[in-house]
Amino acid sequence: MTRGLVAEFINWTWVRENFANTPPGTPSIVSATIQHIELALIAVAVGTAISLPLGIWAYRRHAVYVPVTVVSGLLYTVPSLALFVLLIPITGLSVWTVEIGLVSYTLLILIRNVVAGLVSVPADVRDAARGMGMTKRQLLWRVEMPLALPVIVAGVRVATVSSIALVTVGAVIGFGGLGYFILDGLNRYFFKTEILVGIVLSVILALLADAVVVWMQRLLMPWSRRDRRTRRAVRTADVATESA
């Protein structure tokens, strides 16, 4: 029963034939996966590089926050296909069209999280740092940014997962990574195997990317692990005391 159900949805012959080697002009599963990863990574990296200084600027100058979030919010609300149509006369059917669209969708998430992270730093911590004679730059990079990292990384996680999902839309102009298989499968009278390969691998990439970002967060913030261990030890001690 199970084998018959799997055989109905998965054509293993097609998977083997298209795993690494395909005719010219047709991406293999491996090459499409690599393109998918590259497109998403570039989008998140560029989006972070743009959002970090904008977020810091908006945090320091409150009058800037509203226009920055309004513009990034407008970009976020534009449907991806409509954005591609608007960009094609300028950038053509190129990877630039996809990347500009992907980057624009990361800005609102990342800018808001940068500002939210910096705002969440306790005022007494800032006062203590100023009392130690820190300049504004030292205060930002030695105190505020480390404490804001959990919120910022949370935004990076959301932006990464959403970028991996949105890359598939780029298939309509030829740069969609695994989205190629979803679109091609639909064009081939709903070829289930090809569609499933595109969907399942996209989900797997999103889960793996999220795990990698969490791992990087732990590397960047080793003190958070110590804090968790301390809290667990305190809870354990409290439970032992209550039991006694």
Contacts in CASP RR format, 6 or more apart in sequence:
PFRMAT RR
TARGET T0000
AUTHOR 0000-0000-0000
METHOD contacts of the structure
MODEL  1
MTRGLVAEFINWTWVRENFANTPPGTPSIVSATIQHIELALIAVAVGTAI
SLPLGIWAYRRHAVYVPVTVVSGLLYTVPSLALFVLLIPITGLSVWTVEI
GLVSYTLLILIRNVVAGLVSVPADVRDAARGMGMTKRQLLWRVEMPLALP
VIVAGVRVATVSSIALVTVGAVIGFGGLGYFILDGLNRYFFKTEILVGIV
LSVILALLADAVVVWMQRLLMPWSRRDRRTRRAVRTADVATESA
8 192 0 8 1.000
9 192 0 8 1.000
9 193 0 8 1.000
9 196 0 8 1.000
10 192 0 8 1.000
10 193 0 8 1.000
10 196 0 8 1.000
11 193 0 8 1.000
14 193 0 8 1.000
14 194 0 8 1.000
15 29 0 8 1.000
15 193 0 8 1.000
15 197 0 8 1.000
18 26 0 8 1.000
18 28 0 8 1.000
18 29 0 8 1.000
19 28 0 8 1.000
19 29 0 8 1.000
19 30 0 8 1.000
20 28 0 8 1.000
20 29 0 8 1.000
20 30 0 8 1.000
21 28 0 8 1.000
22 28 0 8 1.000
27 35 0 8 1.000
27 177 0 8 1.000
27 180 0 8 1.000
29 181 0 8 1.000
29 197 0 8 1.000
29 201 0 8 1.000
32 176 0 8 1.000
32 177 0 8 1.000
32 178 0 8 1.000
32 179 0 8 1.000
32 180 0 8 1.000
32 181 0 8 1.000
32 198 0 8 1.000
33 177 0 8 1.000
33 178 0 8 1.000
33 201 0 8 1.000
33 205 0 8 1.000
35 175 0 8 1.000
35 176 0 8 1.000
35 177 0 8 1.000
36 164 0 8 1.000
36 167 0 8 1.000
36 168 0 8 1.000
36 176 0 8 1.000
36 177 0 8 1.000
36 178 0 8 1.000
36 179 0 8 1.000
36 201 0 8 1.000
36 202 0 8 1.000
36 205 0 8 1.000
37 205 0 8 1.000
39 95 0 8 1.000
39 98 0 8 1.000
39 99 0 8 1.000
39 102 0 8 1.000
39 163 0 8 1.000
39 167 0 8 1.000
39 175 0 8 1.000
39 176 0 8 1.000
39 177 0 8 1.000
40 102 0 8 1.000
40 160 0 8 1.000
40 163 0 8 1.000
40 164 0 8 1.000
40 167 0 8 1.000
40 205 0 8 1.000
40 209 0 8 1.000
42 99 0 8 1.000
42 102 0 8 1.000
43 99 0 8 1.000
43 101 0 8 1.000
43 102 0 8 1.000
43 103 0 8 1.000
43 105 0 8 1.000
43 106 0 8 1.000
43 163 0 8 1.000
43 167 0 8 1.000
44 106 0 8 1.000
44 156 0 8 1.000
44 159 0 8 1.000
44 160 0 8 1.000
44 163 0 8 1.000
46 99 0 8 1.000
46 103 0 8 1.000
47 103 0 8 1.000
47 106 0 8 1.000
47 107 0 8 1.000
47 110 0 8 1.000
47 159 0 8 1.000
48 106 0 8 1.000
48 110 0 8 1.000
48 156 0 8 1.000
48 159 0 8 1.000
50 103 0 8 1.000
50 107 0 8 1.000
51 106 0 8 1.000
51 107 0 8 1.000
51 110 0 8 1.000
51 111 0 8 1.000
51 114 0 8 1.000
52 110 0 8 1.000
52 114 0 8 1.000
54 68 0 8 1.000
54 107 0 8 1.000
54 111 0 8 1.000
54 114 0 8 1.000
55 68 0 8 1.000
55 111 0 8 1.000
55 114 0 8 1.000
55 115 0 8 1.000
55 118 0 8 1.000
56 114 0 8 1.000
56 118 0 8 1.000
56 140 0 8 1.000
57 64 0 8 1.000
57 68 0 8 1.000
58 64 0 8 1.000
58 65 0 8 1.000
58 68 0 8 1.000
58 69 0 8 1.000
58 111 0 8 1.000
58 114 0 8 1.000
58 115 0 8 1.000
59 65 0 8 1.000
59 114 0 8 1.000
59 115 0 8 1.000
59 118 0 8 1.000
59 119 0 8 1.000
65 115 0 8 1.000
68 111 0 8 1.000
69 108 0 8 1.000
69 111 0 8 1.000
69 112 0 8 1.000
72 104 0 8 1.000
72 107 0 8 1.000
72 108 0 8 1.000
72 111 0 8 1.000
73 107 0 8 1.000
73 108 0 8 1.000
75 83 0 8 1.000
75 104 0 8 1.000
75 105 0 8 1.000
75 107 0 8 1.000
75 108 0 8 1.000
76 104 0 8 1.000
76 105 0 8 1.000
76 107 0 8 1.000
76 108 0 8 1.000
76 109 0 8 1.000
78 86 0 8 1.000
78 104 0 8 1.000
80 101 0 8 1.000
80 105 0 8 1.000
80 166 0 8 1.000
80 169 0 8 1.000
80 170 0 8 1.000
81 169 0 8 1.000
81 172 0 8 1.000
83 100 0 8 1.000
83 101 0 8 1.000
83 104 0 8 1.000
84 97 0 8 1.000
84 98 0 8 1.000
84 101 0 8 1.000
84 169 0 8 1.000
84 170 0 8 1.000
84 172 0 8 1.000
84 173 0 8 1.000
87 96 0 8 1.000
87 97 0 8 1.000
87 100 0 8 1.000
87 101 0 8 1.000
88 97 0 8 1.000
88 173 0 8 1.000
91 97 0 8 1.000
91 100 0 8 1.000
93 173 0 8 1.000
93 174 0 8 1.000
94 175 0 8 1.000
95 175 0 8 1.000
97 173 0 8 1.000
97 175 0 8 1.000
98 167 0 8 1.000
98 170 0 8 1.000
98 173 0 8 1.000
98 175 0 8 1.000
98 176 0 8 1.000
102 163 0 8 1.000
102 166 0 8 1.000
102 167 0 8 1.000
105 159 0 8 1.000
105 162 0 8 1.000
105 163 0 8 1.000
105 166 0 8 1.000
106 159 0 8 1.000
106 162 0 8 1.000
106 163 0 8 1.000
109 155 0 8 1.000
109 158 0 8 1.000
109 159 0 8 1.000
109 162 0 8 1.000
110 152 0 8 1.000
110 155 0 8 1.000
110 156 0 8 1.000
110 159 0 8 1.000
113 151 0 8 1.000
113 152 0 8 1.000
113 154 0 8 1.000
113 155 0 8 1.000
113 156 0 8 1.000
113 158 0 8 1.000
114 148 0 8 1.000
114 152 0 8 1.000
116 151 0 8 1.000
117 147 0 8 1.000
117 148 0 8 1.000
117 150 0 8 1.000
117 151 0 8 1.000
117 152 0 8 1.000
118 144 0 8 1.000
118 145 0 8 1.000
118 148 0 8 1.000
120 147 0 8 1.000
120 148 0 8 1.000
120 151 0 8 1.000
121 143 0 8 1.000
121 144 0 8 1.000
121 147 0 8 1.000
121 148 0 8 1.000
122 147 0 8 1.000
125 143 0 8 1.000
125 147 0 8 1.000
126 139 0 8 1.000
126 143 0 8 1.000
126 144 0 8 1.000
129 138 0 8 1.000
129 139 0 8 1.000
129 142 0 8 1.000
129 143 0 8 1.000
130 139 0 8 1.000
134 142 0 8 1.000
134 143 0 8 1.000
146 221 0 8 1.000
149 217 0 8 1.000
149 220 0 8 1.000
149 221 0 8 1.000
150 217 0 8 1.000
150 221 0 8 1.000
150 224 0 8 1.000
153 213 0 8 1.000
153 216 0 8 1.000
153 217 0 8 1.000
153 220 0 8 1.000
156 213 0 8 1.000
157 210 0 8 1.000
157 213 0 8 1.000
157 214 0 8 1.000
160 206 0 8 1.000
160 209 0 8 1.000
160 210 0 8 1.000
160 213 0 8 1.000
161 206 0 8 1.000
161 209 0 8 1.000
161 210 0 8 1.000
164 202 0 8 1.000
164 205 0 8 1.000
164 206 0 8 1.000
164 209 0 8 1.000
165 202 0 8 1.000
165 206 0 8 1.000
167 176 0 8 1.000
167 177 0 8 1.000
167 178 0 8 1.000
167 179 0 8 1.000
167 202 0 8 1.000
168 176 0 8 1.000
168 177 0 8 1.000
168 178 0 8 1.000
168 179 0 8 1.000
168 182 0 8 1.000
168 198 0 8 1.000
168 202 0 8 1.000
169 176 0 8 1.000
169 179 0 8 1.000
170 176 0 8 1.000
170 177 0 8 1.000
170 179 0 8 1.000
171 177 0 8 1.000
171 179 0 8 1.000
171 180 0 8 1.000
171 182 0 8 1.000
171 183 0 8 1.000
172 183 0 8 1.000
174 180 0 8 1.000
178 197 0 8 1.000
178 198 0 8 1.000
178 201 0 8 1.000
178 202 0 8 1.000
178 205 0 8 1.000
179 198 0 8 1.000
179 202 0 8 1.000
181 194 0 8 1.000
181 195 0 8 1.000
181 197 0 8 1.000
181 198 0 8 1.000
182 194 0 8 1.000
182 195 0 8 1.000
182 198 0 8 1.000
182 199 0 8 1.000
184 191 0 8 1.000
184 194 0 8 1.000
185 191 0 8 1.000
185 194 0 8 1.000
185 195 0 8 1.000
186 195 0 8 1.000
188 194 0 8 1.000
217 224 0 8 1.000
218 224 0 8 1.000
218 225 0 8 1.000
END
